[in-house]
Amino acid sequence: MKKVLISAGEPSGDLHGGSLIRELKKLVEVEFYGMGGDRMREAGCHILYDCSGLSVVGFSEIFSKLRR
């Protein structure tokens, strides 16, 4: 079975990643791993790192998340 690593660092990427995973699973036998959130998890991705606490808005918030 093929394995794919997919990465989404914010909510819209998680949404699109989930849609991509669902559609690809219809076409080929594949297993997904990656960084994402609930949408990718619901689509069948094995989440290695949850991105829900990673997204930031604005320049100053970057520094509070820098260590992650």
N, C-alpha and C positions, 0 to 999 in steps of 0.2 A: 504494500500500500504506500502511496506517495504521502509525504509529509510536507506541510507548508508552514512557514513562519510568517505571521502577519502582525503588523504593529500599528496601533492607533493611540495617539497621545491626548485626544480630546473627544468630547461627545459626538461631534459630527463625523469624525473618523470612525468611531465605534459604530455609529449608525450605518455608514456606508460599508464598513468591514463586515458587519452582520449580514447585510444584503448580498455582498459578494460571496461570502461563505455559503449562504443558502443556495445561491444559483450554481456555484461550482460543484456543490455536493450532488446536484441534480444531474450533472454531466459526467463526472468522473468519481471514482472511489478515491477519496483523499481525506487526510486527517489534518486538522489545523491546530496550531499552537501559537501563542503570542501574547502581546500586551494589548489589553483592551478593557472593555467594560461589560455591562449587562447584556447589551444587544449582541455582541460577539459570542458571549457565553451561551445565550439562548439559542444561537444559530449552531452551536456545537463545537465552538473553539475551546481548547484547553487553555485557560488563562494562566499564564506564568507570572504576570504582574498586572494588577488591577490599576487602570489609569484614572479611576474616578477622582482620586485626590491629587492628580497631577496637573490638571489644566489650570491656567491662570488667565486673568484679565488685567491688562495694563502692565506697564514696564516694571513698576516697583514690586509687584507680586512675584516676579521671577526670582528675586533674591531669597524670599521665604521658602521657595521650593527647590532651590539650587542643589541641596545635598541629595535629594531624591534622584 
